[in-house]
Amino acid sequence: MIKSFRNLSKAAGPLLEVQGVEGAAYDELVEVILASGQKRRGQVIEIHEDKALIEVFEGTAGIVPEGSKVRFMGKPFTLDVSETMIGRIFDGLGRPMDNDTPIVPEKQLDINGEALNPIVRNYPDEFIQTGISSIDQLNTLVRGQKLPIFSEAGLPHKELAAQIARQAKVLGDEERFAVVFGALGITFEEADFFIREFRETGALEHSILFLNLASDPPMERIATPKMALTAAEFLAFEKDMHVLVILNDMTNYCEALREISAARREIPGRRGYPGYLYTNLSLLYERAGRIRGKKGSITQIPILTMPEGDITHPIPDLTGYITEGQLLLSRELADKHIHPPIDVLTSLSRLKDKGIGKGRTREDHADVMNQVFAAYALGKNAKELMAVLGEGALSELDRDYTRFAEAFEQRFLNQGYYENRSIIDSLTLSWELLTLLPKGELKRIDEDYIKKYYPEKTGETP
């Protein structure tokens, strides 16, 4: 039931207080009608006696209490969803931006979805190929996983996000796959980059874009990831599709939360962020996963920039608690012009062992992964020792590991943003690089796999 009230008492930032309210509900959608006839949308965030506090998505600037009124719509904020959303571009509130025809909805879904119940979850254990060797082979992404990317200001996380969106796929011809891309608080230049990348590379044909600009109100920034996840839930659990959700940049989302919390005069928590930041993030991240009895899945890659590169900052710290690992971008690798600059030694996918091996990737995947990790770590240590003591202090074996580390960075990690490698390509390249080491050093690989996959033409005898 729609109700209208005129007792607008005060406004602060995106917040509007209305008095004399009856029957309002938490999270209820409202429509603010200005004296000029202009309409703005908002949401009830607090109710006390006959007062309701409303967050106005477009902000309260220009709202004059006299002559304005608020309509309580009697329903939560919803998104019109349809399979025809694929290939379309929307703003942060789900309105078409591409000047195309309006969406004819199959359903209207509440954007305030809930985290998946652990009882109905299926364990993530199926491989998703991103076409990026440092992810697919060493920090494998599986369906239903939450795997964030931790970046810093100035590092190329937007190029990496676009590459994953272009190249990601599930193996198997019968599987249906889609990407839902939510951009939060980005500049006009970044929005143009993403639109151009998706259109020119054909990625838009299997994607849905939600773009929230830095000039948009903070309340819209809070709604954008909910819009993206609502669309993903419809495609995954009602259309049986495997959906990859990429959210860039979650730091802007958290800054919007802090701004609104300050406007509400709430007691701040760590570094001024609200005390419910952990709960708020978990409600978004935990909407990813697989459900028993449902064919589809939602895999999530949230991207965030760590303020001042501090991994102990509340945003990456809390994100790490909720998600299953992290991909960490390295400024040192970026300075060496290695792209994408993923630091594989400090990155981690906690579910990688569940999505690899025979029947998923290849039987030798786990052994080769462990051997490459160990060899690269030993090579890095040898290079640090050489920097202190000089090359003369290294043994011949140390020099072999040093050469391996350099070749690994230049040939394996330094893939570029437009090379799409299959997991077989990545494993083949790893075997080629391992020939730089004495064959007897391959102690982490089963002897049967060495006989089957070791490239004897370039290798040496034991």
N, C-alpha and C positions, 0 to 999 in steps of 0.2 A: 504494500500500500504506500503510495507517494504522499508525503506530507511536506508542507511549506511553512517556513518560519522567517520572521523579519527581524528578530531581536539580535542583530549583529553587534556585539559589545566591543571587541577589540581585535586587532590584527598585529602580528609580529612575524616578520619574515614570511615563511610559507604557511603560518598557522593562523587560523581564524576561530574565534570563540563565538558560539551562538547560545543565547539564553532562552529559557522557557521552552525547552525541547521535551517532547514526550515520545516514548516508544522507539528511540534511536538504538541502533545496534553497533557493536564494535566491528570495524572494518566495512561498515556500510558505505556504499557509493552515494555521493551527494553532488548536486549541481548548484553552483553559485551563479545567480542571475544578477548582473550589475544593472544599475539604473539605466545605462545606455542600451541594454538588451543583450550585451555580450554574455556568453556563457563560459564558465570554467568548471572543470571537474575536480573533485576532491574525495577524501576518504576520512571517515570518523576514526580517530586514534585514541580518544579518551572520553569517558562519560562520567560526570560527577553530579548527582542529583538531577537538576534540570538544565545542566550545562553540557554542551558537547564541544570538544576540541577537534577541529578539522584541519587536515593537511591539504592545501590546495595545490594541485599539480603544477599549474601555471604561475603560482605565486600570488600574493595578495596586493601587489602594487596596483594602484588605481581603483581599489575597491572602496567605495564610500558607503558607510552604514545606512545613511538615509537613502531610501529608494531601492536598496539591494535586498535580495532575499535568498534563502537557501532551501533547496528542495531535497529531501531525504528520499532516495529512490527505492528503499525497501529491499535492496539486494547488494551483494558484494561486487567489487570490480571484476568484470568478466572480459574475456577475449573471444572474439568470433574466430572459430577455427574451421579449417577445411583443408583437404589435401591439395587444393589449388593454391595454397599459400607458398608451396615450393616454387622457387624461381622469382619470388617477390621480395621487395624491400619495404620495410616499415620503420616508422619512427619509434621512439622509446615507449610510446603508449599504444602501439599496435595499429596506428593509422597508416595507410599506404603512402609511400613517398615517391613511387615510381610513375605517377600519373597514369596508372593503369586502371582497369575497371575495379570497382569495389569487390571485396570478398563476399561471396554468397555463402554464409556460414552453414556448416552441417550441425554445429553445436555452439553454445556459448558456455565457456568454462570459467569457473572462479580461478583467478590468477594466484590466489593465496593457497596454493597446494600444500600438501603435507609431506613430511619425510616418509620414505617407504618403511613400512612396518618390518622389523627384522624377521618376524615369523614367516612372512610371505616372500622374502628375498631368495633368489637363486644365487649361488656363489659365482662370481665372475671367473670364467676360465676359458674364454675363447679369444683368439688373437685378432687384433685390429692392426692392419698395416698402414702406417703413415707415409711410407716411402722414404723415411729418414733413418739412416743406418744407426745413429747413436741412440735412437729411441727403439726401433724395431728389434735390434739385436741385443742391445745392452740394457735398456730400461723399458721393456716391452709393455705396451698398452693392451689391456684386455677389455672386452665388452662389459659394461656396467661399472667400470672403475672410475674413480675420481683422481686424476693425476694433474696437479697444478704445475705451472711454469713460474718460477721465481726469477724476476729480471731486475734490472736497475735502470735508472734514467739514462737514456742515450744508447742503450743496447737494442738490437734489432728484433724485439719480440713481436712487433706487428708483422714483419716479414715472415717470421717463423709461424705465426698464427695463420697467415694467408697460405703458406705452403702446406700446413697440415690440413686446412680446409679444402685445398685443391686436390691433394693426393690421397687423403685417408679413404680407406675402403675395407670392407670385410670380404674375406676370401670365400668364393662360392658363387656361381652364376645365378643361383636361385634367390640369393639374399638381397633384400631391398635396403638401401642405405641413404641417409640424408644428413646434412649438416645444418644445425641451427646456430647462427653466429650472433652473439649479443655484444655490441660495442657500447661501452659505458664512459661518458664524459670525454669523448675524443674530440679533436680539433676538426675544422673543416677540411684541412689538408689530409688528415688521417682518414676521414670519411670518404673523401674522393679517392684515396689510395685503395681502400677496401672495395668500393663500388667498381672501380676500374679493374682491379685484379680479378674479382669474381666474374665480371662480365666478359673480359677479354680472354680469360682462360677457360671459359665454359663451366666454371665451378658453380655459377648461379643456377644452373639447370637442376642441381640436386640440393640446393641450399635455401634457407630462409634467413634474411638479414633483419636485425633490429638495431637501429642506429640512434643512440642518444648522444647529442653534441654537448660540448663543454658549456655552451651558452644556454642550454636548456635548464629548467629549474631542477634543484636537487631531488625533489620528490619524484620527478619523472625518472631520475637515475636509479632510484630505489625500486621503481616498478619494472624497469626494463629487464633485469634477469628473471623476474617472475613471469613476464610475458614470454621470454624465450623458453623457459622450462615448461610452461603450460603448453606451448605449441609442440615441444618435444614429447611431452607425455601423451598428447593426442596421437601423434604419428607413431610412437612406439607401442603404446598399449591398446590402441584402438585400430591402427592400420598395420600392425605387425612389422614395423620398420625398425632397423637398427639406426639409432640417432646419436650423432656426436655433437655435443653442445660445447661451444667455445665462448668463454666470457672474458672480454678484454676491455677495461682493466679493473679488477676488483678493488684496487686501492682507491679509485675514484668513487666506487660505490660506498666504501667505508668512510671516506671523507664526507659524503653526502649524509650518511647516518650521523656523523659527529656534528655536522652543521645543524641538522634538525634537532638533535639532542640538546645542543646549546640553546637553540631558540625556545625549547620547552623548559629550559632552566633545570635540567636534570643534573644530578650529582655525577661528575665525570669519573671515569675509571682510568685505566692505564693510558697515559699520554693524551688525555682528554677525550678518548673514545668512550661511548656509553658502556655501562657494565654488561649489557645484554649483547655485545658484539659477537661473542662466541655463539650464543644461541641463534642469533640472526643469521650468521654465516652457515651454521649447521643446517638450518631449515632450507637453505638453498642447495648446499652440497649434497645433502642426504636425499634429494629428490632424484639422484642418479641411481641406476642399478638395474637389476633384472627381477622379474616377478614370476613365481612358479605358475605354470599353466599359460603364460604369455610368451609368444614367440619373440616380440620386440625387446629392445634394451635401450637404455640411456647411458652413454658414457660422457663424462664431463672433464673438460680441460679449462679450469679457471687460470687466467694469467694475471699476475700482479707485479707491480714494481715496488721493490723494497725501498722505503725512504732511507736515503743515505747509504744504501747497500747493506742495511742492518737486518740480518736474518732473524734476530731476536726481537725485532719490532712486533707489536701486537698482531698486525695483519698477517705476515707470513708465519708467525709463531702459532697463532690459533688455527690458521689454515692447515698447517702441518699436522696438528692434532686430529683434525677431522678427516683429512684425505689419506690416500694410500700411497704416500711418497711425494717426490717433487723432482722436477727437472730444473736444474740450476744453470743459468746463463753466466758465462765467465767474461769479465772485462779483459783479462789477460789473453784469452783466446781471440776475442774480438780485435784486440790491438795487433794480433798477428795476422789479421785478415782471414781467420778461419770461421767459416759460416756454414751452418748455424753454430754459434759458439757455446755448445752444450758441454758443460764440465761433467763428463761421465763418472768420474771418481767420487764426486760429491752428490751426484744425482742418485735417485733410488725409485724403483717401482716395486712396491712390496708384493704385488701380485704377479710379477713377471714369470715366476716359476710355474704358475698355474696355466699360462697361456702358450707355452712353448713345448717343443718336443714332437715326437712322431704323431702324425695325424693332425697337428696344428700348424707347426712351422716345418722343422726337419729334425730328425733323430739326434743329430750332433749339436743342436743349438746350445743346449745348456753347457756342455763341455767346452765348446769354442768360446762362449761368452765368458766363462770363468777363466780360461786360459788368457784371453785377450785382456781382461781386467787386470790379472796378475802381472802380465808382461808390461802393460802400460804403466802400472804403478812402480814396478822395478825400474823401468826406463826413466821415469820422472825422478826417482830417487837418485839414480846414477847421474843424471844431468845436474841436479843440485849439488852432488858431491864434486862433480867436475868444476862447477862454478867456484867452489871454495878451494879445492886442492889442485886443480888443473887436470888436464886430460891424462897426463903421465901417471896420475895416481890410480887410474882405472885399470881394471883387468880387461882381458880381451872379451870376456863374457859381459862385463859391464858396458863395454863399447857396443856390443851386439844389442843389448837392451836399449841403449841410447839411440842407436840407429832405428830400432823398432819404434820407439816413442815418437821420433821425428816423422817417420814415414806414416805412422798411425794418424797423427794429427793432420798431415798434409793430404793423405789419400783417403782416409776413412772418415774423419770428423769433418774435414773441409769439403763438403759435398756441394755447397751452393744452394740457392733457393729454388732452382728450376730443374734439378735433377731428381728424378723419381726412381728410387732403387727398390726392387722387390726384396723380400727377406732372403731369397736364394742368392741374389746379387751381393747382398751384404755378407752372407756367410762365405761366399766364394772369395770375396775380397779379403776377408779375415784370414782364410787359409793361405792366400798369397802372401800376406804380410807376415804370417808366422814362419814362413820359410827364411826370414831374415835371422831367425834364431836357430841354434843347433837343434836338431831333431830330438835329441835326448832331453831337451828342456821342456818338451810338451808333456809334462807329467800330469796335467789335469784333464787330458783327453784320453778316452778309452782307446786302446790299441786297435780295436776293430775299426773305429772311425778314422784313425790315422791311415790305416791301410786303404780305406775306401775313398777318402777325400783329400789326402795330402797330395799336392801337385808335385809329383816326382821330377818333372822336367826342370823346375827351378830350385828344388830342394837339394839338400845334401844328405849323404848317407850317414847313418848313425855312427 
